[in-house]
């Protein structure tokens, strides 16, 4: 008998003309002890699917059966871990886990319940934090509490709804390893919802895409032929891994392109005369961006950043030295806490430089200014203003000498370039997260900055939207050739975007460990990147560097060169 079955499951929300069918005719069979990954994107109905299996949502049609019995509501045999931790803030780690244990095993005596609670807290490595409350825990530790709580109920199936997507890369990797260890030890049936292809390949037996909504359904399944245990670096050499990764990525990109094409056909025509997309940027933009300097256009000279703390000065970044040519694109990568965003804040003029100096086009940076366009992880738009009005705020400031019509041309050009030519008059509050970030990108480029600064600009977005916006960013950058620095923790993003990848050692006292030149022709696409003969060599160099610093922990110095990387000068 199949352990978990979904037969013809459909679910819609709303009524009348506002009714939207989120899931349509979902059919799935899962055997006991299997680890299944459902790969989906924002708006595809992933959470509705996991909630239906959990019994938190009832389908409009079809049926969910667990061990042959219909699922009519929630039950302790299904442990659920959502992206948000949902912990009781006034309870300790022990108290949050014990809450679930006491509810499910109320017939057991106190000593038995205490033993069960402590067992699963120890399993997720939090025995040292038994008496801490959620406010005293990091994001990764909070998610460990949620996993311990779900496991302590001793469920027959574990349902994981993007539990790691809000975490930094290092914490995410550690929890991935813990999930695998728990699965191998407990042999629970696991259904994981994720938008990360590499995470799915690392963890799952089978990977099944969920097509974009509305009327989302399951696509073709991909079996993972890799033996366990799976090592991230070793997988990088596996032809089976490379082939599977390429097949899944191409499938997801294909259904994403189909969705985008269908969406564009329904959009209303813009109410302004569009800028010809084949034209160069407007004249006002080109004149403002002009500079005679090419070599050493940006210089970081022994830059350091020190923060005062109750225990004394803390040096976050030390001796950061780097030169950039005009038009160069740099990716800055490293573990959380290594000072990447601190470096970006200093060059943006948003944080003081404690030591050394930063030169941009022959001028030392000592404050913020419109000559540096910044795109943050959150786009920070004024919600009551339209997309065009949000972009125009900066444009009106940096082009005071040109006519209003020319300023409108600049706004329209860049909104058109990021795919919002037909949505420029929508308020920011009416836009999706991906569309808001497009406005942020358009706003930064429209300032005609001498230096474009990107601080994990796609970190909050699902994979499909992230891939799409990476393509948008590269296309617009190819037309302007603006000098750019992008902070990222995504190895593939770093390679895709950059001429050079700058790797930072762990903090405190973080500095440049290595610099890797990316000799892949432009223009680049994700598909072409996967097929390039040097791509996996570059990828291994970055993964090796990051793994060395993961194992070494905090370091005060430069660090060992990563394989295939060029040492910083």
Steps between C-alpha positions, in 0.01 A plus 500: 500500500631845407586704810371839382263555206359812339227426246364779283554765768380849403465813709363845420457821696245779460162495332329615184721697261767520771532124534850368430588131479840470666549122468357290219482121482803418717585129490789363706614170654765489774638183657589468869849629580533698174645851491309702241579857393229713337668785311277800450507876471321791660126487434504140380298368794780329693371598844144407402627157394691435823207634706265262319722202581521622860120518521507874569316566171228282350506445121198600289541183295699180534637340812814468711556158662762403756548124533169451322299727730360835381661809653212696652693740722835559673654226711821420691596238242588793269775727627515835321784754486420826323733775381395715797598351832170555690663466841346622825724800583445472876604131514854365502637254244405222739156650559420532128587137431337374821177675400462262205619195694254563784212538254573180304626275780282615788454139615871455567649602833701817548839324496424332167384827345810677630725233348324530165526880501870497582572228244381705205649826625834317516441355153491850348802612703328738743563335837720797594207738439224324695411806707530764229192672360446554124612865520841376616541261206625548145269425207666164446462404865132595497444277201677216682251540784215471247655182356553353850140579590367327188722195553414473870140426402639185338307555178472237229568763235698826521376791287755777441373818334812692389640478855845630404427767238534796741841387629850594390694253286721363781212445745293353219774250412537393863126443539485310170762263640305466825176424313676222307647355820161508673331341199758220487473441876120520531413385146197726490317561178584859402335743258713810450377812321791703362593738218867401515598239241831417671324452834252263337776294334705486823209377713238317295437162336261655250447860385160606367439850361178685579404705196430872551149592612219560459381141435838367607558130447794264530752474219718203406697345785879483504661209686827581678752227405771613744610265777479608862666657689525794258777753525454845341855524366513139380165541321655785304713238316213258435374483138168370636466806725591740221255339260216492754561859606498615138180309417307636800625855449409499131154359576433767763625777274282373216181499708600838642537645149161359408348668804669832420384491139143426602510776762633764261213443257247605764668828596350831392697717259705775667336839521819679397693483176756225559870548443633291210661202676773486236620852574793591719426663837383863474760770433466653847586164653805446277643846571467463876666158501804611298846487660852506348633261765520131411767323705479524881152649469412369847769451767465349847822573687551310829137562594389394848181529703494496881184499711496591872359228726461464879802269491713741300559580131401229252680500163252358250700573183880536494743603226252469211696601188365476145515690172233491229501613140218707360221274375612200707246282680616356834319239710578505872439165669552351845319361804252705700679737734812530284444870436375494138212738565724713723738554206206592279363742761839674522534548125137616488585763763242356739766396756818684599837355404702430817835471323640532149304658217273442200548689174235517226594675174782697670286617794510360852167372631395658830120512471206357306420641156304436179821402319451161670180311427408245766262203472429335834345162575172680573416760232381774744243666275239755602186284486260785413708605198500336158802318364575800277469746789737294713763504226437868421590603856867434428490597133365848576787553740787392277373655174389851609651655188292311244137536401213320672442302182860376500470395863182309415693329221765382748233362735307332219814355342618318810159380610457364149842332515406314819170385351269750670417725206136399526486516881678827566181672615409235756554588864783318674246346738340324202824337383639155583836473680672420171345803331599724791858385466485578128402856595798510737734391219350754257532775763868423558590491130297812424723706731783445250724397791874482476478191720209256537480324838283190539454354850353150450236654271326168428543332839131523595368366168421149381735333250295567188457870580868520598614343173272734306631811674861390461436493125338845522795636697754363251307634201476853642861490622620396153354824360643733765823317597472666841766398752330269747548310826251230599495343846365145486518166679388316185795332327320470164386863509854614575638316195214599271531874563866572562826568321672421830375336819652641819491250789501630855629314802283458809464785745605659722807650331360389165704579192541381142604135493506437125393654171382282214481625141197372307605454139160421350390704195216751528209521454437213740189296559434241768461225239829592330670517839402142583650385170828695522800265550648714781179565695531209744869578556408855604218364713730256679752777571236705681346203681844386618583847631169525687537151645852578624370799692195312622735247662755753618246729667601855578844602375703813530692458180486446128453125468593228258449545128204316355566255220508676165485848654749779458641645821416862571780743426 
